[in-house]
Amino acid sequence: MRSALYRGHLAHARSDAHRRRFRYPIYVACLDLDELPALDRRLRLFSHNRRNLFSLHDRDHAGAEAIGLAGAHRARLAARGLPVPARTELVTQLRTADYVFNPVSFYLGYDAAGRLETVVADVNNNYGGNHAYVLGPAERLPAPAERAGFGAAKTFFVSPFIHGPAAYRFWFHGARPAAPRLDVRMDVVRPDGDRFFAARLTGARVALTDRALAAAALRYPLMSVQVIALIYGEALLSHLRRVPYRRPGPDHQP
């Protein structure tokens, strides 16, 4: 199977006046959208649209409940006039014990030669909101051959501790189908180009098997619960450190 798990770390670094760094172990799934029916049949610990120890539900991804993940992804690309990829990998958190919160999922679209051509960054916030940044050739950033970069203006409320005009820079190092390592970085920059926040997800590829899922359950128990607990824990620390807190404005539409 082309689908896999990546086991590694997520690191956050804030470099403005409210400097803060942290790093914690994590795993993510990298699912070939064409393989979902086969994964559902072959794995005992994973299910698609059914409860299990690990599962992936279309309803957890905006626009996919009625037409499926692949259909929703194609619709987003078509709305931007972008072609259907030869292969699409979804990098995301799985439901664990029927709970999940995904701050961001990445749909990586590769052409027939294995080049990363399109990216959809599907972002969720803690206020019930969702926004998809659909990135193609027009958003491409200059980068060395071993790295792909895409840029987009920040147009969606994510955190009460990150505010003001900003833009995203998404970097994918060594991105190719079934890559042995995952290395994704997201920079948040001010209009003057100053980077004040960065997040980096790295991991080593592990075959997606029941044995690997069982090991993940032991190594990262209730990973989805840990993710949301860390988000709120860091929010509390930011509040105690007197980082300015601002609620969503009237333009926030869950």
C-alpha positions as CSV (number, residue, x, y, z in Angstrom):
1,M,0.0,0.0,0.0
2,R,1.2,3.5,-0.7
3,S,-0.4,5.0,2.4
4,A,1.7,5.2,5.5
5,L,2.2,6.7,9.0
6,Y,4.9,9.3,9.8
7,R,6.3,9.2,13.3
8,G,8.2,12.2,14.5
9,H,7.8,15.6,16.1
10,L,5.9,18.9,15.8
11,A,7.8,22.0,16.8
12,H,6.5,25.6,17.3
13,A,8.6,28.7,17.6
14,R,7.5,32.2,18.2
15,S,10.2,34.8,17.7
16,D,8.6,38.2,18.4
17,A,8.4,39.9,21.7
18,H,6.5,36.9,23.1
19,R,9.3,34.4,22.4
20,R,8.3,30.8,23.0
21,R,9.4,27.4,21.7
22,F,8.2,23.9,22.3
23,R,8.4,20.4,20.7
24,Y,6.5,17.2,21.2
25,P,6.3,13.8,19.7
26,I,3.5,13.1,17.2
27,Y,2.4,10.8,14.4
28,V,0.3,11.6,11.4
29,A,-1.3,9.5,8.7
30,C,-0.4,10.0,5.0
31,L,-3.3,8.5,3.1
32,D,-3.5,7.9,-0.7
33,L,-7.2,8.9,-1.4
34,D,-7.5,6.1,-3.9
35,E,-6.6,3.5,-1.3
36,L,-9.2,4.3,1.3
37,P,-11.6,1.5,0.3
38,A,-8.7,-1.0,0.4
39,L,-7.4,0.3,3.7
40,D,-10.9,-0.1,5.2
41,R,-11.0,-3.8,4.0
42,R,-7.5,-4.8,4.9
43,L,-6.9,-3.2,8.3
44,R,-8.5,-4.3,11.5
45,L,-7.6,-1.3,13.6
46,F,-8.6,1.4,10.9
47,S,-11.9,2.1,9.3
48,H,-13.2,4.7,6.9
49,N,-16.5,6.3,7.9
50,R,-16.9,3.7,10.7
51,R,-15.9,3.6,14.3
52,N,-12.7,1.9,15.2
53,L,-9.6,2.4,17.3
54,F,-8.4,4.6,14.4
55,S,-10.7,6.0,11.8
56,L,-11.1,8.6,9.1
57,H,-14.5,10.2,8.7
58,D,-15.5,12.3,5.7
59,R,-17.6,14.5,7.9
60,D,-14.5,15.6,9.7
61,H,-13.4,17.4,6.5
62,A,-15.4,20.4,5.2
63,G,-17.4,19.7,2.1
64,A,-16.7,16.0,2.1
65,E,-19.6,14.5,3.9
66,A,-21.9,14.4,0.9
67,I,-19.4,13.7,-1.9
68,G,-16.4,12.1,-0.2
69,L,-12.9,13.3,0.4
70,A,-11.8,12.8,-3.2
71,G,-14.9,14.5,-4.6
72,A,-14.5,17.5,-2.3
73,H,-10.8,17.8,-3.1
74,R,-11.5,17.7,-6.9
75,A,-14.3,20.3,-6.4
76,R,-11.9,22.7,-4.6
77,L,-9.3,22.4,-7.3
78,A,-11.9,22.8,-10.1
79,A,-13.1,26.0,-8.5
80,R,-9.6,27.4,-8.9
81,G,-9.2,26.0,-12.4
82,L,-6.5,23.5,-11.3
83,P,-6.2,20.0,-12.8
84,V,-7.0,16.8,-10.9
85,P,-3.6,15.4,-9.6
86,A,-2.4,12.0,-10.8
87,R,-2.1,11.1,-7.1
88,T,-3.3,12.8,-3.9
89,E,-1.9,12.2,-0.4
90,L,-3.8,13.4,2.6
91,V,-1.6,14.2,5.6
92,T,-3.9,14.3,8.6
93,Q,-4.6,13.2,12.2
94,L,-6.8,10.1,12.5
95,R,-9.7,9.8,14.8
96,T,-8.5,8.0,17.9
97,A,-11.2,6.3,20.0
98,D,-13.7,8.3,17.9
99,Y,-12.3,11.8,18.6
100,V,-10.2,14.1,16.4
101,F,-9.2,17.7,16.1
102,N,-7.1,18.7,13.1
103,P,-5.5,22.1,13.2
104,V,-4.5,21.6,9.6
105,S,-4.6,18.8,7.1
106,F,-2.6,18.9,3.8
107,Y,-3.8,17.5,0.5
108,L,-0.7,17.0,-1.6
109,G,-1.3,16.7,-5.3
110,Y,1.4,15.1,-7.5
111,D,1.5,15.1,-11.2
112,A,2.3,11.9,-13.3
113,A,6.1,12.5,-12.8
114,G,5.8,12.7,-9.0
115,R,6.2,16.5,-8.7
116,L,4.2,18.4,-6.1
117,E,1.9,20.6,-8.1
118,T,-0.9,21.6,-5.8
119,V,-1.5,21.8,-2.1
120,V,-4.7,22.3,-0.1
121,A,-4.1,23.4,3.5
122,D,-7.4,22.6,5.2
123,V,-7.4,24.7,8.4
124,N,-9.6,24.4,11.5
125,N,-9.8,26.6,14.5
126,N,-11.2,26.1,18.0
127,Y,-14.2,28.2,17.3
128,G,-15.8,25.8,14.9
129,G,-14.4,27.5,11.8
130,N,-12.8,26.0,8.7
131,H,-11.0,27.4,5.7
132,A,-9.1,25.8,2.8
133,Y,-6.1,27.5,1.2
134,V,-6.0,26.1,-2.3
135,L,-2.5,26.6,-3.7
136,G,-1.3,26.0,-7.2
137,P,1.3,27.5,-9.7
138,A,0.1,31.0,-9.0
139,E,1.1,30.7,-5.3
140,R,4.4,29.0,-6.0
141,L,7.5,30.4,-4.2
142,P,11.0,30.3,-5.5
143,A,12.8,27.4,-3.9
144,P,15.7,24.9,-4.5
145,A,14.8,21.8,-6.5
146,E,14.6,19.6,-3.4
147,R,12.0,21.9,-1.8
148,A,8.5,23.2,-2.8
149,G,7.1,26.4,-1.4
150,F,3.7,28.1,-1.6
151,G,2.5,31.4,-0.2
152,A,-1.0,32.8,0.8
153,A,-2.3,35.8,2.6
154,K,-3.7,34.8,6.1
155,T,-7.4,35.4,5.7
156,F,-8.8,33.1,8.4
157,F,-8.9,33.5,12.2
158,V,-6.8,30.8,13.8
159,S,-5.6,31.9,17.2
160,P,-6.5,34.7,19.6
161,F,-2.8,35.1,20.2
162,I,-1.8,35.6,16.6
163,H,-3.4,38.7,15.1
164,G,-2.8,41.5,12.6
165,P,-2.0,41.2,8.9
166,A,0.2,38.3,8.0
167,A,0.9,35.7,5.3
168,Y,1.7,32.0,5.3
169,R,4.7,30.4,3.7
170,F,4.3,26.6,3.4
171,W,7.5,24.6,2.7
172,F,7.7,21.0,1.7
173,H,11.2,19.5,1.8
174,G,11.8,16.4,-0.3
175,A,8.1,16.2,-1.1
176,R,7.4,13.3,-3.4
177,P,5.0,10.3,-3.3
178,A,5.9,7.8,-0.6
179,A,8.8,9.9,0.6
180,P,10.9,8.2,3.3
181,R,10.7,11.4,5.5
182,L,8.0,14.0,6.0
183,D,9.3,17.6,6.5
184,V,6.6,20.3,6.4
185,R,7.2,23.9,7.6
186,M,4.7,26.7,8.0
187,D,6.0,30.3,8.5
188,V,3.8,33.2,9.5
189,V,5.2,36.5,8.2
190,R,4.3,40.1,8.6
191,P,3.8,42.4,5.6
192,D,7.4,43.6,5.9
193,G,8.6,40.0,5.5
194,D,9.5,39.5,9.2
195,R,8.8,35.9,10.3
196,F,7.4,35.8,13.8
197,F,6.0,32.3,14.0
198,A,7.0,29.0,12.6
199,A,5.7,25.4,12.9
200,R,7.5,22.3,11.6
201,L,6.3,18.8,11.3
202,T,8.9,16.1,10.7
203,G,8.7,12.3,10.7
204,A,10.0,9.0,9.4
205,R,7.8,6.8,7.2
206,V,6.3,3.6,8.6
207,A,4.2,1.2,6.7
208,L,0.5,1.5,7.5
209,T,-0.3,-1.9,9.1
210,D,-2.2,-3.1,12.1
211,R,1.1,-3.7,13.9
212,A,2.1,0.0,13.3
213,L,-1.3,1.2,14.4
214,A,-1.1,-0.8,17.6
215,A,2.4,0.5,18.3
216,A,1.1,4.1,17.7
217,A,-1.7,3.5,20.2
218,L,0.9,2.5,22.8
219,R,3.5,5.1,21.9
220,Y,1.0,8.0,21.5
221,P,-2.1,7.1,23.6
222,L,-5.1,9.2,22.6
223,M,-3.1,11.3,20.3
224,S,-6.1,13.5,19.2
225,V,-6.9,14.3,22.9
226,Q,-3.2,15.2,23.4
227,V,-3.3,17.6,20.5
228,I,-6.3,19.6,21.8
229,A,-5.0,19.5,25.4
230,L,-1.6,20.9,24.2
231,I,-3.5,23.6,22.3
232,Y,-5.4,24.7,25.3
233,G,-2.4,24.3,27.6
234,E,-0.2,26.5,25.4
235,A,-3.1,29.0,25.2
236,L,-3.2,29.2,29.0
237,L,0.5,29.7,29.2
238,S,0.3,32.5,26.6
239,H,-2.4,34.1,28.6
240,L,-0.4,33.9,31.8
241,R,2.6,35.4,30.0
242,R,0.3,38.4,29.0
243,V,0.4,37.7,25.3
244,P,-2.4,40.0,23.9
245,Y,-5.7,38.0,23.5
246,R,-8.2,38.9,20.9
247,R,-11.5,37.1,20.1
248,P,-12.7,36.5,16.5
249,G,-14.3,39.5,14.8
250,P,-17.7,39.7,13.2
251,D,-16.2,38.4,9.9
252,H,-15.5,35.0,11.5
253,Q,-17.9,32.5,10.0
254,P,-17.9,29.0,11.4
